[in-house]
Each structure stands twice: as structure tokens, then as C-alpha cells.
Amino acid sequence: MWKEFLWVFVGGGVGSVLRYGATLLTQYMRFQKFPYNTLIVNIIGAFLIGLFFGAYQEPATKNKLIIVTGFLGGFTTFSAFSYETFILAQKSMPLAILNILANVFLTLLLVWAGYKLAS
């Protein structure tokens, strides 16, 4: 069990460092009026999770723990949201739409609530 945590830890560390690098790069390039770093990371993460799940259909493996849970989890959590919504859309479009609306609106609401509570 500890090996699995180690794989997630290593992959997450690499993903987080690359996400921070994308932030520094967009700041260096003066793209500060729009959060391009987040958009770029989310687009890349969504593409990579699609590639991975398209190529590897097996359940949890070392590669899945390192790449999906660790690396893409550290790089972007939006890739997981995108993949889960994609899977839902294949089964039920109303559930996929509900997932989109719930994730977007509830997370924005809770960011606001947390901000108000803290300030």
C-alpha cells in the first residue's frame, strides 16, 4: 500500500512543479490579463488524460497512479473533472450537464464563501 502512495507522491510532485513552471512562463511572457497558465495547463491535462485512458483501459496500475492520480492530479484537477464528465456524457447527457453545473457553480460559491468567512 505504501508503494502506491509513493508513486502518487512522485507523480504529483512532478506535476505540481510543471504547473508552477507554466505559471512562471506566462508571467514572464506578460500574459497576466487572463489566466492563460490555468487554461494551458487544463487543456494539456485534459488531452493527456484522454490519451492515457484511450491507450490504457485497465484498472489501477502503477502507471495510472503515477500519471493520472499523481502527475495529472498535481498538474491539474480539471483533467479528472473533464474525463469524468466525458464518461458521464457517454452514459447520460443530463448527468454530464449536472456534473458541469454543480462543479462550476458550487466551487465558485464555496470560493466566495471561504473568502467572505476569512475576510
C-alpha positions in Angstrom: 0.0 0.0 0.0 2.8 2.4 0.8 4.3 1.9 -2.7 1.0 3.3 -4.2 1.3 6.4 -2.0 4.9 6.8 -3.1 4.0 6.6 -6.8 1.2 9.2 -6.4 3.6 11.4 -4.4 6.3 11.3 -7.0 4.0 11.9 -9.9 2.2 14.7 -8.0 5.4 16.4 -7.3 6.5 16.5 -10.9 3.0 17.7 -12.0 3.0 20.5 -9.4 6.4 21.7 -10.4 5.4 21.8 -14.1 2.2 23.6 -13.2 4.3 26.2 -11.3 6.7 26.4 -14.3 3.7 27.2 -16.6 2.7 30.0 -14.2 6.2 31.5 -14.3 6.4 31.2 -18.1 3.1 33.0 -18.7 4.1 35.7 -16.2 7.4 36.1 -18.0 5.6 36.4 -21.3 3.4 39.1 -19.8 0.2 37.2 -20.2 -1.3 38.5 -17.0 -4.6 40.0 -18.1 -6.1 36.5 -18.5 -5.2 33.3 -16.6 -3.6 31.6 -19.6 -1.5 29.4 -17.3 -4.5 27.7 -15.9 -6.2 27.4 -19.3 -3.0 26.0 -20.9 -2.5 23.5 -18.0 -6.1 22.4 -18.1 -6.1 21.9 -21.9 -2.8 19.9 -21.8 -4.1 17.9 -18.8 -7.4 17.1 -20.5 -5.6 16.0 -23.6 -3.1 13.8 -21.7 -5.8 12.2 -19.6 -7.8 11.4 -22.8 -4.6 9.9 -24.4 -3.9 7.8 -21.3 -7.4 6.4 -20.9 -7.7 5.9 -24.6 -4.5 3.8 -24.6 -4.8 2.0 -21.3 -8.2 0.6 -20.4 -7.0 -1.4 -17.4 -7.9 -0.5 -13.8 -5.5 1.0 -11.3 -1.9 0.2 -12.1 1.5 1.7 -11.2 1.4 3.8 -14.4 -2.1 5.0 -13.7 -1.1 6.0 -10.2 2.0 7.9 -11.4 0.5 9.5 -14.5 -3.2 10.1 -13.7 -3.6 10.3 -10.0 -0.1 11.7 -9.3 1.2 13.7 -12.3 -2.1 14.9 -13.7 -3.6 15.4 -10.2 -0.7 17.7 -9.3 -0.7 19.3 -12.8 -4.4 19.9 -13.0 -7.5 18.5 -11.3 -9.5 19.8 -14.2 -8.4 16.9 -16.3 -10.1 14.5 -13.9 -13.3 16.6 -14.0 -13.2 16.6 -17.8 -12.7 12.9 -18.0 -15.4 12.1 -15.5 -17.8 14.4 -17.4 -16.9 12.7 -20.7 -17.7 9.3 -19.2 -21.0 10.6 -17.8 -21.9 12.1 -21.2 -21.5 8.7 -22.9 -24.0 7.3 -20.4 -26.3 10.2 -19.7 -26.1 13.7 -21.1 -28.3 15.2 -18.3 -25.9 13.8 -15.7 -23.0 15.2 -17.5 -24.6 18.6 -17.6 -25.5 18.4 -13.9 -21.9 17.5 -13.2 -20.6 20.5 -15.1 -23.1 22.9 -13.4 -22.6 21.5 -10.0 -18.8 21.6 -10.2 -18.6 25.1 -11.7 -21.3 26.8 -9.6 -20.7 25.1 -6.3 -16.9 25.6 -6.4 -17.3 29.3 -7.3 -19.9 29.6 -4.5 -17.6 28.0 -2.0 -14.6 30.1 -3.1 -16.8 33.2 -2.4 -18.0 31.7 0.9 -14.5 30.9 2.1 -13.2 34.3 1.1 -16.1 36.0 2.9 -15.6 33.9 6.0 -11.8 34.6 6.1 -12.0 38.3 5.4 
